Amino acid sequence: KYLVALKAAGNNDFAGAAKNYLSILEPNSSESLVLQEALLFSILANDLDTASELSSLVQEKGLQFPTAGLVSLINLFKNKLVSSAILFSFFCIFF
């Protein structure tokens, strides 16, 4: 599966690479390289739900990957946009 993930990554098949890296990950694994690659390719494949879960796992393990910080920033931005949209909708309804 690791070689399939590498081949997919080389072919710019980000979803395929992410899927194969995720299939290698074991629940209590300390393999940080596979976790980092799974996180990176999940982001590149625009699978932000999986990336968010992996980012939480990275934080739980006390690891520091730049991509995990990126996911946190994306989630913060999404939450602020949702909050702004709700506030705007509320404002439009009542005023």
N, C-alpha and C positions, 0 to 999 in steps of 0.2 A: 504493500500500500504506500510505503514511503516513496518508492521509485515512481509509482503512478502519480503521486502528488507532485514530485519534482518535474515529471514530464508534463503534467497539466499546467504547472506554473510556467514552464518554458514555452508552452503554446498559448500563453495568456488566457488559459481557461481557469479563471479565478475561482469560480464556483466548484469546479471539479477538484482543484487543489485544496480548497477549504474542506470539501466533503471528505477527501482522503486523509487529510491531516486530522480531522475530527474523528475519523474512524480508528486512528492509531491511538488517540488519547485514551488513557485509562483513568477511571475516577480518582484514584489516589496516587497517580503518577507524579513523579518529581521531574519529569522530562520537560524542562523549560523551553528547549528549542522547538519541540513539536507544538507546545502551547503557543509560543510566540508566532510560529508560522500559521497555525490555525486561526489565530486572532487577526493577523495581517491579511490573510486571504479572505476571511469573512468580511472584513471591511472593504477590500477591493471588489468583492462579489456583491457588495451592497446588501449584505445580510446583517443588518444592524441589530436585530434581535439576538442572533447567535453571538455577534461581537460583544454585545452588552453583557451577556451571560459569561463569556470568556473573560471579559474585563473584570467582572466581579470575582471570578475565580483567581485571576492574577493578583488582585488586591488581597483576597483571603490568604493566599500563599505568601504574601509579603514580597512579591517580585515587583520589579520596576521595569516595565516596558513602555517606551514612548507611545506605542499604539494604544495601550490601555488608557493613557491620559487623553489621547485623541478621542476615544470612545466616550469618556466622561465629559469632555467638552461638547461633543455632538449631542449627548443626552441633555446636558444643561441647556444648550441652544434650542433643542426640540421642546423642552419643557417651558422655556421662556416664550417661544413662539405660540405654544398652545395657550399659555396663560394670557398672552397679549391678545390672541384671537378671541378668547372667552370674554375678556374685559371689553374688547371692541364690540362684540355682539351684544353684551349687556348694555353698553352705552347706547348703541343704535336702537335697541328695543325701548328703552325707557326715556330717551331724550329725543 
